[in-house]
Amino acid sequence: MKSLATLFLCMCTFSVFAQDEIVQSSLKGLLSHNQDQISSLANAFSEDQYEWRPAEGIRSVREAILHTAAANYFFTSKLGFMPPEDVDMMGMEKITGKENVLDALNKSFVFVMDKIDQIDSDSFDKEVDLGFIKLNRLSTLLVILEHSGEHKGQLIAYARSNGVTPPWSN
């Protein structure tokens, strides 16, 4: 009976631990999906199409991709994680060259996903001042997810306007 009670307590402890990390793993899974789709779509554009924009004053394909990368660093910095020293969030949209743009995008997602693992679930309710709104840490993580999804949609529209089929919709 003592062994059964010990096993039960171990299983309960494991269950609580597993639930504690479910938010982080769920967010990382969804962000990874967005990253895969944005990266594959960004790769489907030709180098020349990277400068296409739907109208004057609206971000180009390249700028939209880099805006997504810069925002990943910005929101994560508001969670208390400073970007690597070689990342210039404010100048990120100046990066040129398809491979450089893809590299910057993917590094930004890797950075965010690494930092998600460092956020303790007990701190999800801690306030974060984004400068334009105050949210808690969990809501800020959801903003990162929503923001990348928003720009994935923008890039899908850009792709369709340029005769590029999103790779996952073939």
C-alpha positions in Angstrom: 0.0 0.0 0.0 2.9 2.3 0.8 4.3 1.8 -2.7 1.0 2.6 -4.3 0.7 5.8 -2.3 4.2 6.8 -3.3 3.5 6.1 -6.9 0.3 8.1 -6.7 2.1 11.1 -5.2 4.8 10.9 -7.9 2.2 10.8 -10.6 0.4 13.8 -9.1 3.7 15.8 -8.9 4.5 15.0 -12.5 1.0 16.0 -13.6 1.3 19.4 -11.9 4.7 20.0 -13.4 3.5 19.0 -16.9 0.5 21.4 -16.6 2.8 24.2 -15.4 4.7 24.1 -18.7 1.7 23.6 -21.0 1.3 27.3 -21.7 5.0 27.7 -22.7 5.0 24.6 -24.9 1.7 25.6 -26.5 2.9 29.1 -27.3 6.2 27.7 -28.7 4.3 25.2 -30.9 2.1 27.9 -32.3 5.0 30.4 -32.8 7.0 27.7 -34.5 4.1 27.0 -36.9 4.0 30.8 -37.7 7.7 30.8 -38.1 7.6 27.9 -40.5 4.9 29.4 -42.6 6.4 32.9 -42.7 9.8 31.5 -43.5 8.6 29.3 -46.3 6.5 32.1 -47.7 9.4 34.5 -47.5 11.6 32.0 -49.3 8.9 31.6 -52.0 9.3 35.3 -53.0 12.0 36.1 -55.5 14.8 38.4 -54.5 13.3 41.1 -56.8 9.8 40.7 -55.2 11.3 41.6 -51.8 11.0 45.3 -52.7 7.4 45.0 -54.0 4.9 47.1 -52.0 1.1 47.4 -52.6 1.3 51.2 -52.6 3.6 54.1 -51.7 4.1 54.4 -47.9 3.2 50.8 -47.2 5.9 48.3 -46.1 7.5 46.2 -48.8 7.7 42.4 -48.6 11.2 42.7 -47.1 10.2 45.4 -44.7 7.2 43.4 -43.5 9.3 40.4 -42.8 11.9 42.4 -41.0 9.2 44.3 -39.1 8.0 40.9 -37.8 11.6 40.1 -36.7 12.1 43.5 -35.0 8.8 43.1 -33.2 9.8 39.7 -31.9 12.8 41.3 -30.2 10.9 44.4 -29.1 8.1 42.5 -27.3 10.6 40.0 -25.8 12.7 43.0 -24.5 9.6 44.3 -22.7 9.5 40.9 -20.9 13.0 41.7 -19.6 15.1 39.9 -22.2 17.5 42.2 -24.1 18.2 41.2 -27.7 21.7 40.1 -28.6 24.2 42.9 -29.0 24.4 42.5 -32.7 20.7 43.1 -33.2 19.6 46.6 -34.0 15.8 46.6 -33.5 15.4 50.1 -34.8 17.5 49.6 -37.9 16.4 46.1 -38.7 14.2 47.1 -41.7 17.4 48.3 -43.4 18.7 44.7 -43.8 18.9 43.7 -47.5 19.4 40.5 -49.3 16.9 37.6 -49.2 19.3 35.3 -47.2 20.1 38.0 -44.7 16.4 38.8 -44.2 15.5 35.1 -43.7 18.4 34.7 -41.3 17.2 37.8 -39.3 13.6 36.5 -39.2 14.5 33.0 -38.1 17.0 34.2 -35.4 14.3 36.4 -33.9 11.9 33.4 -33.6 14.6 31.3 -32.0 15.3 34.1 -29.6 11.6 34.4 -28.6 11.2 30.7 -28.2 14.3 30.4 -26.0 13.1 33.1 -23.8 9.6 31.6 -23.4 11.3 28.7 -21.7 12.8 31.1 -19.2 9.5 32.6 -18.1 8.1 31.0 -15.0 4.3 30.4 -15.1 4.1 32.0 -11.6 5.1 35.4 -13.2 2.5 35.4 -16.0 0.4 38.0 -14.1 3.4 40.4 -13.7 2.6 43.7 -15.5 4.4 44.6 -18.7 4.4 48.2 -20.1 4.6 48.0 -23.9 4.6 51.8 -24.1 1.2 51.9 -25.8 -0.6 49.5 -23.5 0.0 47.7 -20.1 -0.6 44.0 -20.2 0.5 41.0 -18.1 3.4 38.7 -19.2 1.1 36.1 -20.6 -0.9 38.6 -22.6 2.4 40.0 -24.0 3.4 36.5 -25.2 0.0 36.2 -26.9 0.6 39.6 -28.6 3.9 38.1 -30.0 1.8 35.2 -31.4 -0.9 37.4 -32.7 1.5 39.9 -34.3 3.4 37.2 -36.2 0.0 35.8 -37.4 -1.1 39.3 -38.5 2.0 39.7 -40.7 1.8 36.2 -42.0 -1.6 37.2 -43.3 -0.1 40.4 -44.8 2.5 38.4 -46.5 0.0 35.9 -47.9 -1.9 38.9 -49.5 1.4 40.2 -50.9 2.2 36.7 -52.3 -1.2 36.3 -54.0 -0.8 39.8 -55.5 2.5 38.7 -57.0 1.4 35.3 -58.2 3.3 33.5 -55.4 1.4 30.5 -53.9 1.9 29.9 -50.2 4.0 26.7 -50.2 1.7 25.0 -47.7 -1.4 25.5 -49.8 -0.3 23.5 -52.9 
